[in-house]
Amino acid sequence: MKSASGAGLSGKASVVYVLLLDEGVALSPKAIILKTKLHRQYVYNALHELQERRLITGIGGCKTIKYLAIS
């Protein structure tokens, strides 16, 4: 597994980012939670951090949003 913590990301954001990179497709927050086994709030915090750093993008609407890593 790749390491993203060298980019200055928090540990949980690194886990989420590496998952999104490895998957290569847009994932819903629920899918990210199930695959990483992280608590829901940690995943949402990580997604927010990754969006602020412009490492991921959100696709879709409010209820149907999925996230995709920008490599």
Phi and psi in radians as a Rosetta constraint file:
Dihedral C 1 N 2 CA 2 C 2 CIRCULARHARMONIC -1.314 0.35
Dihedral N 2 CA 2 C 2 N 3 CIRCULARHARMONIC 2.822 0.35
Dihedral C 2 N 3 CA 3 C 3 CIRCULARHARMONIC -1.999 0.35
Dihedral N 3 CA 3 C 3 N 4 CIRCULARHARMONIC 2.251 0.35
Dihedral C 3 N 4 CA 4 C 4 CIRCULARHARMONIC -1.936 0.35
Dihedral N 4 CA 4 C 4 N 5 CIRCULARHARMONIC -0.054 0.35
Dihedral C 4 N 5 CA 5 C 5 CIRCULARHARMONIC -1.190 0.35
Dihedral N 5 CA 5 C 5 N 6 CIRCULARHARMONIC -0.393 0.35
Dihedral C 5 N 6 CA 6 C 6 CIRCULARHARMONIC -1.158 0.35
Dihedral N 6 CA 6 C 6 N 7 CIRCULARHARMONIC -0.309 0.35
Dihedral C 6 N 7 CA 7 C 7 CIRCULARHARMONIC -1.494 0.35
Dihedral N 7 CA 7 C 7 N 8 CIRCULARHARMONIC 0.084 0.35
Dihedral C 7 N 8 CA 8 C 8 CIRCULARHARMONIC 1.501 0.35
Dihedral N 8 CA 8 C 8 N 9 CIRCULARHARMONIC 0.298 0.35
Dihedral C 8 N 9 CA 9 C 9 CIRCULARHARMONIC -1.484 0.35
Dihedral N 9 CA 9 C 9 N 10 CIRCULARHARMONIC 2.694 0.35
Dihedral C 9 N 10 CA 10 C 10 CIRCULARHARMONIC -1.179 0.35
Dihedral N 10 CA 10 C 10 N 11 CIRCULARHARMONIC 2.851 0.35
Dihedral C 10 N 11 CA 11 C 11 CIRCULARHARMONIC -1.032 0.35
Dihedral N 11 CA 11 C 11 N 12 CIRCULARHARMONIC -0.764 0.35
Dihedral C 11 N 12 CA 12 C 12 CIRCULARHARMONIC -1.263 0.35
Dihedral N 12 CA 12 C 12 N 13 CIRCULARHARMONIC -0.633 0.35
Dihedral C 12 N 13 CA 13 C 13 CIRCULARHARMONIC -1.144 0.35
Dihedral N 13 CA 13 C 13 N 14 CIRCULARHARMONIC -0.628 0.35
Dihedral C 13 N 14 CA 14 C 14 CIRCULARHARMONIC -1.086 0.35
Dihedral N 14 CA 14 C 14 N 15 CIRCULARHARMONIC -0.766 0.35
Dihedral C 14 N 15 CA 15 C 15 CIRCULARHARMONIC -1.071 0.35
Dihedral N 15 CA 15 C 15 N 16 CIRCULARHARMONIC -0.798 0.35
Dihedral C 15 N 16 CA 16 C 16 CIRCULARHARMONIC -1.155 0.35
Dihedral N 16 CA 16 C 16 N 17 CIRCULARHARMONIC -0.761 0.35
Dihedral C 16 N 17 CA 17 C 17 CIRCULARHARMONIC -1.116 0.35
Dihedral N 17 CA 17 C 17 N 18 CIRCULARHARMONIC -0.780 0.35
Dihedral C 17 N 18 CA 18 C 18 CIRCULARHARMONIC -1.107 0.35
Dihedral N 18 CA 18 C 18 N 19 CIRCULARHARMONIC -0.693 0.35
Dihedral C 18 N 19 CA 19 C 19 CIRCULARHARMONIC -1.048 0.35
Dihedral N 19 CA 19 C 19 N 20 CIRCULARHARMONIC -0.834 0.35
Dihedral C 19 N 20 CA 20 C 20 CIRCULARHARMONIC -1.121 0.35
Dihedral N 20 CA 20 C 20 N 21 CIRCULARHARMONIC -0.655 0.35
Dihedral C 20 N 21 CA 21 C 21 CIRCULARHARMONIC -1.131 0.35
Dihedral N 21 CA 21 C 21 N 22 CIRCULARHARMONIC -0.798 0.35
Dihedral C 21 N 22 CA 22 C 22 CIRCULARHARMONIC -1.129 0.35
Dihedral N 22 CA 22 C 22 N 23 CIRCULARHARMONIC -0.695 0.35
Dihedral C 22 N 23 CA 23 C 23 CIRCULARHARMONIC -1.216 0.35
Dihedral N 23 CA 23 C 23 N 24 CIRCULARHARMONIC -0.726 0.35
Dihedral C 23 N 24 CA 24 C 24 CIRCULARHARMONIC 1.298 0.35
Dihedral N 24 CA 24 C 24 N 25 CIRCULARHARMONIC 0.049 0.35
Dihedral C 24 N 25 CA 25 C 25 CIRCULARHARMONIC -2.258 0.35
Dihedral N 25 CA 25 C 25 N 26 CIRCULARHARMONIC 2.807 0.35
Dihedral C 25 N 26 CA 26 C 26 CIRCULARHARMONIC -1.224 0.35
Dihedral N 26 CA 26 C 26 N 27 CIRCULARHARMONIC 2.348 0.35
Dihedral C 26 N 27 CA 27 C 27 CIRCULARHARMONIC -2.128 0.35
Dihedral N 27 CA 27 C 27 N 28 CIRCULARHARMONIC 2.552 0.35
Dihedral C 27 N 28 CA 28 C 28 CIRCULARHARMONIC -1.333 0.35
Dihedral N 28 CA 28 C 28 N 29 CIRCULARHARMONIC 2.769 0.35
Dihedral C 28 N 29 CA 29 C 29 CIRCULARHARMONIC -0.974 0.35
Dihedral N 29 CA 29 C 29 N 30 CIRCULARHARMONIC -0.678 0.35
Dihedral C 29 N 30 CA 30 C 30 CIRCULARHARMONIC -1.088 0.35
Dihedral N 30 CA 30 C 30 N 31 CIRCULARHARMONIC -0.731 0.35
Dihedral C 30 N 31 CA 31 C 31 CIRCULARHARMONIC -1.121 0.35
Dihedral N 31 CA 31 C 31 N 32 CIRCULARHARMONIC -0.677 0.35
Dihedral C 31 N 32 CA 32 C 32 CIRCULARHARMONIC -1.130 0.35
Dihedral N 32 CA 32 C 32 N 33 CIRCULARHARMONIC -0.753 0.35
Dihedral C 32 N 33 CA 33 C 33 CIRCULARHARMONIC -1.051 0.35
Dihedral N 33 CA 33 C 33 N 34 CIRCULARHARMONIC -0.806 0.35
Dihedral C 33 N 34 CA 34 C 34 CIRCULARHARMONIC -1.159 0.35
Dihedral N 34 CA 34 C 34 N 35 CIRCULARHARMONIC -0.702 0.35
Dihedral C 34 N 35 CA 35 C 35 CIRCULARHARMONIC -1.304 0.35
Dihedral N 35 CA 35 C 35 N 36 CIRCULARHARMONIC -0.612 0.35
Dihedral C 35 N 36 CA 36 C 36 CIRCULARHARMONIC -1.563 0.35
Dihedral N 36 CA 36 C 36 N 37 CIRCULARHARMONIC -0.350 0.35
Dihedral C 36 N 37 CA 37 C 37 CIRCULARHARMONIC 1.086 0.35
Dihedral N 37 CA 37 C 37 N 38 CIRCULARHARMONIC 0.429 0.35
Dihedral C 37 N 38 CA 38 C 38 CIRCULARHARMONIC -1.553 0.35
Dihedral N 38 CA 38 C 38 N 39 CIRCULARHARMONIC 2.697 0.35
Dihedral C 38 N 39 CA 39 C 39 CIRCULARHARMONIC -1.081 0.35
Dihedral N 39 CA 39 C 39 N 40 CIRCULARHARMONIC 2.557 0.35
Dihedral C 39 N 40 CA 40 C 40 CIRCULARHARMONIC -0.904 0.35
Dihedral N 40 CA 40 C 40 N 41 CIRCULARHARMONIC -0.793 0.35
Dihedral C 40 N 41 CA 41 C 41 CIRCULARHARMONIC -1.151 0.35
Dihedral N 41 CA 41 C 41 N 42 CIRCULARHARMONIC -0.629 0.35
Dihedral C 41 N 42 CA 42 C 42 CIRCULARHARMONIC -1.105 0.35
Dihedral N 42 CA 42 C 42 N 43 CIRCULARHARMONIC -0.684 0.35
Dihedral C 42 N 43 CA 43 C 43 CIRCULARHARMONIC -1.151 0.35
Dihedral N 43 CA 43 C 43 N 44 CIRCULARHARMONIC -0.800 0.35
Dihedral C 43 N 44 CA 44 C 44 CIRCULARHARMONIC -1.120 0.35
Dihedral N 44 CA 44 C 44 N 45 CIRCULARHARMONIC -0.669 0.35
Dihedral C 44 N 45 CA 45 C 45 CIRCULARHARMONIC -1.108 0.35
Dihedral N 45 CA 45 C 45 N 46 CIRCULARHARMONIC -0.733 0.35
Dihedral C 45 N 46 CA 46 C 46 CIRCULARHARMONIC -1.130 0.35
Dihedral N 46 CA 46 C 46 N 47 CIRCULARHARMONIC -0.744 0.35
Dihedral C 46 N 47 CA 47 C 47 CIRCULARHARMONIC -1.076 0.35
Dihedral N 47 CA 47 C 47 N 48 CIRCULARHARMONIC -0.712 0.35
Dihedral C 47 N 48 CA 48 C 48 CIRCULARHARMONIC -1.098 0.35
Dihedral N 48 CA 48 C 48 N 49 CIRCULARHARMONIC -0.796 0.35
Dihedral C 48 N 49 CA 49 C 49 CIRCULARHARMONIC -1.054 0.35
Dihedral N 49 CA 49 C 49 N 50 CIRCULARHARMONIC -0.767 0.35
Dihedral C 49 N 50 CA 50 C 50 CIRCULARHARMONIC -1.182 0.35
Dihedral N 50 CA 50 C 50 N 51 CIRCULARHARMONIC -0.621 0.35
Dihedral C 50 N 51 CA 51 C 51 CIRCULARHARMONIC -1.193 0.35
Dihedral N 51 CA 51 C 51 N 52 CIRCULARHARMONIC -0.697 0.35
Dihedral C 51 N 52 CA 52 C 52 CIRCULARHARMONIC -1.064 0.35
Dihedral N 52 CA 52 C 52 N 53 CIRCULARHARMONIC -0.626 0.35
Dihedral C 52 N 53 CA 53 C 53 CIRCULARHARMONIC -1.509 0.35
Dihedral N 53 CA 53 C 53 N 54 CIRCULARHARMONIC 0.037 0.35
Dihedral C 53 N 54 CA 54 C 54 CIRCULARHARMONIC 1.024 0.35
Dihedral N 54 CA 54 C 54 N 55 CIRCULARHARMONIC 0.671 0.35
Dihedral C 54 N 55 CA 55 C 55 CIRCULARHARMONIC -1.693 0.35
Dihedral N 55 CA 55 C 55 N 56 CIRCULARHARMONIC -0.317 0.35
Dihedral C 55 N 56 CA 56 C 56 CIRCULARHARMONIC -2.342 0.35
Dihedral N 56 CA 56 C 56 N 57 CIRCULARHARMONIC 2.842 0.35
Dihedral C 56 N 57 CA 57 C 57 CIRCULARHARMONIC -2.291 0.35
Dihedral N 57 CA 57 C 57 N 58 CIRCULARHARMONIC 2.584 0.35
Dihedral C 57 N 58 CA 58 C 58 CIRCULARHARMONIC -1.680 0.35
Dihedral N 58 CA 58 C 58 N 59 CIRCULARHARMONIC 2.369 0.35
Dihedral C 58 N 59 CA 59 C 59 CIRCULARHARMONIC -2.122 0.35
Dihedral N 59 CA 59 C 59 N 60 CIRCULARHARMONIC 2.268 0.35
Dihedral C 59 N 60 CA 60 C 60 CIRCULARHARMONIC 1.862 0.35
Dihedral N 60 CA 60 C 60 N 61 CIRCULARHARMONIC -2.992 0.35
Dihedral C 60 N 61 CA 61 C 61 CIRCULARHARMONIC -1.582 0.35
Dihedral N 61 CA 61 C 61 N 62 CIRCULARHARMONIC -3.015 0.35
Dihedral C 61 N 62 CA 62 C 62 CIRCULARHARMONIC -1.051 0.35
Dihedral N 62 CA 62 C 62 N 63 CIRCULARHARMONIC -0.851 0.35
Dihedral C 62 N 63 CA 63 C 63 CIRCULARHARMONIC -1.478 0.35
Dihedral N 63 CA 63 C 63 N 64 CIRCULARHARMONIC -0.356 0.35
Dihedral C 63 N 64 CA 64 C 64 CIRCULARHARMONIC -2.016 0.35
Dihedral N 64 CA 64 C 64 N 65 CIRCULARHARMONIC 0.433 0.35
Dihedral C 64 N 65 CA 65 C 65 CIRCULARHARMONIC -1.218 0.35
Dihedral N 65 CA 65 C 65 N 66 CIRCULARHARMONIC 2.438 0.35
Dihedral C 65 N 66 CA 66 C 66 CIRCULARHARMONIC -2.247 0.35
Dihedral N 66 CA 66 C 66 N 67 CIRCULARHARMONIC 2.709 0.35
Dihedral C 66 N 67 CA 67 C 67 CIRCULARHARMONIC -2.036 0.35
Dihedral N 67 CA 67 C 67 N 68 CIRCULARHARMONIC 2.474 0.35
Dihedral C 67 N 68 CA 68 C 68 CIRCULARHARMONIC -2.311 0.35
Dihedral N 68 CA 68 C 68 N 69 CIRCULARHARMONIC 2.348 0.35
Dihedral C 68 N 69 CA 69 C 69 CIRCULARHARMONIC -1.316 0.35
Dihedral N 69 CA 69 C 69 N 70 CIRCULARHARMONIC 2.453 0.35
Dihedral C 69 N 70 CA 70 C 70 CIRCULARHARMONIC -1.772 0.35
Dihedral N 70 CA 70 C 70 N 71 CIRCULARHARMONIC 1.934 0.35
